[in-house]
Amino acid sequence: MALPFLDTNILLRHLRQDEPILSPRATAILDRVERGELSVRTSDIVVFESVFTLQRSYREPRDRIAAGLLPIIELPGIVLPGKRHYRNVFDLYVGGGLGFADCYHVVLMQRLKLSDILTFDTDFDGVPGIRRREV
């Protein structure tokens, strides 16, 4: 049987605990994943959407977003290709002025041993090992 897909709203309702009916249900799902009773698939887009919503809509600080999402992503029952790299992404995100997507790109570039990025975004200028180019 194929694994069910875990959507963003489950993560948000669990982390926010803001819906009297849905939040406990979301937590129950993630408790099952944590206990090894359930495995689920998710995607980078779900992680990105969760970070974006928590930061922009709910004004959560970066360290709190990382502290909430990273332990969930790292659960063995969460199937997410490349998930072992998210610790580095969140470390960079919490530590600096880059947006989450840019942090993901920096870690991806490091994994791929790339040093040049074509961008107008000057935020990359301060990242060690990354050279911004505009060609």
Residue, then its C-alpha position, 0 to 999 in steps of 0.5 A: m500500500a502506498l504511503p499517505f501524503l502529509d500536507t502542510n495543514i497537519l504541520l501547521r495545526h500541530l505546531r500552532q495548536d490554534e484549532p480546537i478540533l483540528s489541532p488535536r487531530a493533527t497532533a494525534i497523526l504526528d504522534r502515530v508517526e513518532r511511535g512508528e505506527l504510521s509512515v507518511r510522505t511529504s515534500d520540500i514544498v510542504v516544508f517551504e509552505s510551513v516555514f513561509t506561513l509560520q513566518r509571514s502569517y503567524r510572525e513566528p521567530r526563525d528559531r521557533i520555526a526551526a525548533g518546531l519543524l526540524p524534529i518532525i522532519e527528522l522522524p523516521g516515519i517521515v519520508l522526504p528525499g534529502k531530509r538529512h540536509y534540512r538541519n543545515v538549512f535550518d541552521l543557516y536560516v536561524g543564523g542569518g539574513l537569508g530567506f528559507a529558500d535561499c538557505y535551501h539553495v546554499v545547502l543544495m549548492q554545497r551538496l552539489k559542490l557548486s560555488d557560483i550563483l547567478t542572481f541579483d540578490t546581494d544577500f548571497d554576497g556574505v555567504p562563505g564559499i558562494r560567489r554571486r555573479e550577474v554575468 
